[in-house]
């Protein structure tokens, strides 16, 4: 049986945010809150994708902290369902949508 794998899209989103100057600070998957650890990005992504929805908090280049609401189960490119308005986040999320809306959803064999 195959199931959807949202980890590749989540990893790509994190890398795009970091490249644009947004530093992940923490996540909240509804069951637990967890800090971002650059040395254990895999564990952070595991926690973000452990439930159907999660919040990702990032420190913006201007020092403000913003959140992105992630919904696992949406179509590729629609991982970011909502976010606190920020012009830079608009650019990152728009580019993410454009890239991932053309990609078939990765799957895992279970």
C-alpha distance (Angstrom), angle and dihedral (degrees) to the residues before:
residue distance angle dihedral
X1 . . .
X2 3.80 . .
X3 3.80 126.6 .
X4 3.79 130.3 -172.7
X5 3.80 115.4 -92.3
X6 3.80 112.8 -149.1
X7 3.80 95.3 175.5
X8 3.84 96.6 89.8
X9 3.81 91.9 52.3
X10 3.81 91.8 44.5
X11 3.83 90.8 49.3
X12 3.81 90.6 49.7
X13 3.81 91.2 49.4
X14 3.82 91.3 50.9
X15 3.80 91.8 48.9
X16 3.82 91.4 48.4
X17 3.80 91.3 50.0
X18 3.81 92.0 49.3
X19 3.82 91.7 47.5
X20 3.83 88.9 53.0
X21 3.83 91.9 52.1
X22 3.81 99.0 -97.6
X23 3.80 112.0 131.4
X24 3.80 116.9 -155.0
X25 3.81 109.6 -128.4
X26 3.81 105.9 173.9
X27 3.76 146.8 -22.0
X28 3.79 137.3 -140.7
X29 3.80 120.9 -160.3
X30 3.80 95.9 179.6
X31 3.79 92.3 -101.9
X32 3.78 99.5 58.2
X33 3.79 142.6 2.9
X34 3.79 118.5 -132.3
X35 3.79 137.3 -179.0
X36 3.78 123.4 -120.5
X37 3.78 113.5 -107.8
X38 3.80 114.3 -169.6
X39 3.80 89.3 -157.4
X40 3.81 91.8 55.6
X41 3.79 104.7 38.3
X42 3.83 89.3 145.4
X43 3.82 91.3 60.9
X44 3.80 91.1 46.5
X45 3.81 90.9 51.9
X46 3.82 90.1 46.7
X47 3.81 89.0 55.9
X48 3.83 93.9 45.1
X49 3.80 90.7 52.1
X50 3.83 97.6 40.8
X51 3.83 92.8 96.2
X52 3.79 137.4 31.3
X53 3.80 93.6 -95.7
X54 3.78 138.3 17.3
X55 3.78 143.8 169.5
X56 3.76 122.5 -120.7
X57 3.81 116.9 -159.8
X58 3.80 120.2 -155.9
X59 3.79 134.5 -177.0
X60 3.79 108.1 -128.8
X61 3.79 123.5 -139.0
X62 3.84 87.6 -102.5
X63 3.83 90.2 56.8
X64 3.81 96.9 -107.6
X65 3.80 118.9 128.3
X66 3.81 116.7 -127.6
X67 3.81 131.8 178.1
X68 3.77 134.4 -136.6
X69 3.82 120.3 -156.2
X70 3.81 110.5 -140.2
X71 3.80 122.3 -161.2
X72 3.77 116.2 -166.9
X73 3.76 108.7 -154.3
X74 3.78 98.0 49.2
X75 3.78 120.4 112.8
X76 3.81 118.6 -82.8
X77 3.79 109.7 -73.7
X78 3.80 92.2 26.9
X79 3.81 95.8 83.0
X80 3.82 90.1 112.6
X81 3.78 102.1 65.8
X82 3.81 97.2 170.8
X83 3.81 139.6 -8.8
X84 3.76 141.9 179.4
X85 3.79 105.9 -86.6
X86 3.79 114.7 -97.4
X87 3.81 125.4 149.0
X88 3.79 92.6 -132.6
X89 3.79 92.3 49.7
X90 3.81 87.6 51.9
X91 3.80 89.0 59.3
X92 3.81 94.6 46.0
X93 3.81 95.3 45.6
X94 3.83 92.8 44.6
X95 3.82 91.1 51.3
X96 3.82 90.0 45.7
X97 3.80 91.1 52.4
X98 3.80 92.6 47.8
X99 3.79 92.3 51.0
X100 3.81 99.2 42.1
X101 3.81 98.8 39.1
X102 3.81 86.3 70.3
X103 3.83 94.5 50.5
X104 3.78 126.0 85.4
X105 3.81 113.0 -119.9
X106 3.82 110.0 -93.0
X107 3.80 114.0 -122.0
X108 3.80 138.9 -160.8
X109 3.77 127.6 -142.4
X110 3.82 110.3 -126.8
